[in-house]
Amino acid sequence: MAAPSQDAGAIASIPALLDRNAKRFGNKPAYREKEFGIWQTWSWAEAKEEIEALALGLINLGVQPGDFIAIIGSNRPHLYWVFPAAQMVGAIPVPIYQDSAAEEMAYVLDHCGARFVVAEDQEQVDKVIEVQDQLHQFEHMIYLDPRGLRKYDHAKLHEYAHVQAMGRAAIDELTPELTARKSKLAYDDVCVMLYTSGTTGKPKGVVLSNRNIIETSKNSSEFDSLGPGDEVLAYLPMAWVGDFIFSIGQAMWTGFCVNCPESPETMVTDLREIGPTYYFAPPRVFEGQLTNVMIRMEDASKFKKRLFDKYMAHARKVGGKILDGESVSAGDRFKYWLGNLFVYGPLKNSLGLSRVRVGYTAGEAIGPEIFHFYRSLGINLKQLYGQTEASVFITQQPDGQVRSDTVGVASPGVELKIGDNGEVYYRSPGVFEYYYKNEESTKSTKDAEGWVATGDAGFIEPDSGHLRIIDRAKDVGKMANGALFAPKYVENKLKFFPNILEAVVFGNGREECTAFLNIDLNAVGNWAERHNLAYSSYTELAGHPKVLEMMKGHVEEVNASVAEDEMLSGCQVHRFVVLHKQLDPDDGEITRTGKVRRRTVDEKFADIITALYDGSEEIATRTEVTYEDGRKGYISATLKIVKAKTVPASAPKAVAAE
């Protein structure tokens, strides 16, 4: 079913969309949540009643128009309801990453001046209490799960259900005030404030209006014909702009159902039970799923392994063509049908992706091999390119024009241009209003005509109009010999291997490239078990000679592939180190969304980088780490520096004479 055909401008806010959905789709499922193994469902009419009760409770608690309400927790319908409830009363919702340390939360809470916090459970409540002395405007906290909180001081602590109950009790008294506040909501009013991941410094508060969110949700939904019959699984961080646009913006515009898993541990099972038709995951999730598939096949019987290899080879040959409607022989189609019967179908079902009609990946570039693997199974996986500042969508891939080397064409309503330095610029109805309390950054990012600098280097193909992203503009450089240096290109190839979780490539201004690698503990641990290799810790396994030899093989295979690209052949990895610890957001080495903070890595592991280039064969190092309870400690290790074989670059192709 197609999305509702209604002019976005006629609806001025998310609460207005909620009112429309309650009338149009009253009994249709709007939210589901799995609790104690059972799916609980709320219709659009029921959801509206719950949200309005919360909004009345917020007014009763003293929330004023313009107040900031922070939201901290995992994907729960009750937490999603805080967004429209806050908007109804004129407040501004500010979601915060639930895995943030207390000090990280303190920065965001203090920066936005949140008077109110809605927290999921005792863990999140404790974090806020730990830093509340730093929060001069903080007044009240609402908690969803009461377990463990009975003996806390409840002077400023309120149970979510009690806030709703107080709202229902005062419905006659407070409804006129709620109605008045809702009627004042305008298209250009603030809808939400989302904080960037902060790869280059402190996170910035990105202010997005109702116009930004509604126009973007409308355009992107129509692009993929999303409608009320679609199902999504909401499992990504609520503080991330992608989850907000899918689980709030598009859900409210189209009326589709948002499903919340019971826990991260049950996510795969819940995914299979829901069978979403619209699915989004960052590359790291797809990489993890592929790693698990490969681990299972290594443990499978010889017959199953042979069957898998045979039909996957055929899928790689024709699967993408069949998906795109291209011409494929009857014999190949029949063989693919058999493959779907024995391999692809069961595999998609085990991944929970059997019903996916539209799948997207974004946030980081995905390795082409991983991308083609999923499409070869018949999963309509596409790439989009976006930013928080764009309300997500900058480019999308139309059906039939899906390629691994581009991020698609400009999304509806988006204009693109390339700056003189190769940087990508865009403007659209989704362009953010401003950075909160940061006029300087706003002016340097968005010019007077509304063009936004992405910070990414790329170019637009003249024939197709597709955008190709090379790398972050600040990361693209040149080798000492003038050859192009684009680390992400090599890192994505390395991360295709299930054994490699993360890769960081160095080489800007140097004679040759080197790299840090992180092993995937699940994949390499499984491999070690099959090969009877004993180990007692991540550090010991990462430094095992046989693991290093395996990593060397992966690096050399990537070098051979990189050598085939005339423009980037100089980016082959000559020497590498398998790090003694995983890069971790708690240690500031990657963001909460999984992006490497290169500056931090450069500074923190400067001694190892030096050893990669000074001819050392090993390096003794000591690194500070943060434990789950917030305590600091150190890991010491002696790391072997491995030399990898490189391949002479391919000669430029000769041009035939006319």
Buried (B, 14 or more C-beta within 10 A) or exposed (E): EEBBEEEBEEBBBBBBBBBBBBEEBEEBBBBBBBEEEEBEBBBBBBBBBBBBBBBBBBBBBEBEEEBBBBBBBBBBBBBBBBBBBBBBBBBBBBBBBBEBBBEBBBBBBBBBBBBBBBBBBBBBBBBBBBBBEBBEEBBBBBBBBBEEBEEBEEEBBBBBBBBBEBBBBBEEEBBEBBEEBBEEBEBEBBBBBBBBBBBBEEBBBBBBBBBBBBBBBBBBBBBBBBBBBBBBBBBBBBBBBBBBBBBBBBBBBBBBBBBBBBEEEEBBBBBBBBBBBBBBBBBBBBBBBBBBBBBBBEEEEEEBEEBBEBBBEBBBBBBBBBBBEEEBEEEBEEBBEEBBEBBBBEBBEBBBBBBBBBBBBBBBBBBBBBBBBBBBBBBBBBBBBBBBBBBBBBBBBEBEBBBBEBBBBBBBBBEBEBEEEEBBBBBBBBBBBBBBEBEEBBEEBBEEEEBBBBBBBBEBEEEEBBBBBBBBBBBBBBBEEEBBBBBBBBBBBBBBBBBBBBBBBBBBEBEBBBBBBBBBBBBBBBBBEEEEBEBEEBBBBBBBEEBBEBBBEBBBBBBEBBBEBEEBBBBBBBBBBBBBBBBEBBBBBBBBBBBBBBEBBEEBBEBBBEBBBEEBEEBEBEBEBBEEEEEEEEBEBEBBBBEBEBBEBEEEEEEEEE
